[in-house]
Amino acid sequence: MQVAPRMTVAMPNASPGASQIVDVLFPVLHGSMGEDGAMQACSKSPPFPMWAGVLGSAIGMDKDVMKRLLREAQVAVTQFRTLRHDRFDADPQQACQDLLALGLPLFTKPANAVHP
C-alpha cells in the first residue's frame, strides 16, 4: 500500500511556530492565483497530490482552450464561439450578430481573466 505524502502547514491565529499535519488539501478557490494552477504549483513542494494539477487548472481557467481540448478529445461540449476583443472593436454589431447565430438563450462570460 502506497501512503500519500503528508504536508505540514502553519496554523493561522495559533501560537508562533504552531503547525498541523494535513492529509487532504481541498482548494476551494476562485479566479486568478487560486483555480488557475498557482495554488497547485505551491503545493508541489513538498509533493502533495492534487486532482487537476497545475496544467489542468490553468487550462480550466481559459474556457476557449478548455473547450477546444475537450472537443479534440471527443468529449461533448455545448456549441460556443470565442469573441476576441480586436474583432469586437473592429465591428461590434457584426460580432454580436455572429454570436446570435448560436440561438437564444445565449450565455456569455469572459474566456479568461487575462486583460489586453
C-alpha positions in Angstrom: 0.0 0.0 0.0 1.4 3.4 -1.0 0.9 6.2 1.5 0.3 9.6 0.2 2.8 12.3 1.1 1.9 14.5 4.1 2.2 18.2 4.3 2.8 20.3 7.4 1.2 23.8 7.3 1.3 26.8 9.6 -1.8 27.4 11.5 -3.3 30.9 11.3 -4.2 32.5 14.7 -2.1 30.0 16.6 1.0 30.4 18.7 4.2 31.2 16.7 5.6 28.1 15.1 2.4 26.0 15.5 1.8 23.7 12.7 -0.6 20.9 11.7 -0.1 17.8 9.5 -2.5 17.8 6.6 -3.6 14.6 4.9 -6.0 16.2 2.4 -5.8 19.6 0.7 -9.1 20.7 -0.9 -8.6 24.1 -2.5 -11.9 25.9 -2.7 -10.7 29.0 -4.6 -11.9 31.1 -7.4 -10.1 33.1 -10.1 -6.5 34.2 -10.5 -4.0 33.0 -8.0 -6.5 30.3 -7.0 -8.0 28.0 -9.5 -5.6 28.9 -12.3 -2.9 26.5 -11.0 -1.0 28.9 -8.8 -2.1 27.1 -5.6 -1.4 23.7 -7.1 2.2 24.9 -8.0 2.8 25.9 -4.4 1.6 22.5 -3.1 4.2 20.7 -5.3 6.9 21.4 -2.7 6.8 19.1 -0.8 4.8 16.9 -3.3 1.2 16.7 -2.4 -1.4 15.0 -4.6 -3.8 17.3 -6.5 -6.7 16.4 -8.6 -6.2 18.5 -11.7 -2.6 19.7 -11.1 -1.1 22.9 -12.4 -1.7 22.4 -16.2 -5.3 21.1 -15.7 -6.2 24.0 -13.5 -4.6 26.5 -15.9 -6.4 25.0 -18.9 -9.7 25.1 -17.0 -9.3 28.8 -16.4 -9.4 29.5 -20.2 -12.8 28.4 -21.4 -11.8 28.7 -25.1 -8.7 26.5 -24.7 -10.6 24.1 -22.4 -13.5 23.6 -24.8 -11.2 23.1 -27.8 -9.2 20.5 -26.0 -12.3 18.7 -24.8 -13.7 18.7 -28.3 -10.4 17.4 -29.7 -10.6 14.5 -27.1 -14.2 13.8 -28.4 -15.8 15.0 -25.2 -19.2 16.6 -25.9 -19.3 20.3 -25.3 -22.0 22.8 -26.0 -21.8 25.0 -29.0 -19.7 28.0 -28.4 -18.0 30.9 -30.1 -15.0 32.9 -28.9 -15.2 36.6 -29.5 -11.8 38.3 -29.3 -11.6 41.9 -28.3 -10.0 43.1 -31.6 -12.9 41.5 -33.6 -15.4 43.2 -31.4 -13.6 46.6 -31.5 -13.5 46.4 -35.3 -17.2 45.8 -35.8 -19.3 45.3 -32.6 -22.6 45.0 -34.4 -21.4 42.2 -36.7 -19.6 40.5 -33.8 -22.8 40.4 -31.8 -24.8 39.1 -34.9 -22.3 36.3 -35.3 -22.9 35.3 -31.6 -26.7 35.3 -32.1 -26.2 32.6 -34.8 -25.9 30.2 -31.8 -29.5 30.9 -31.0 -31.2 32.1 -27.8 -31.0 31.9 -24.9 -27.3 32.9 -25.1 -24.9 32.8 -22.1 -21.7 34.9 -22.3 -18.7 35.2 -20.0 -15.0 36.1 -20.3 -12.9 33.3 -21.7 -10.2 34.0 -19.1 -9.1 36.7 -16.6 -6.3 38.0 -18.9 -6.9 41.6 -19.9 -5.4 43.0 -23.1 
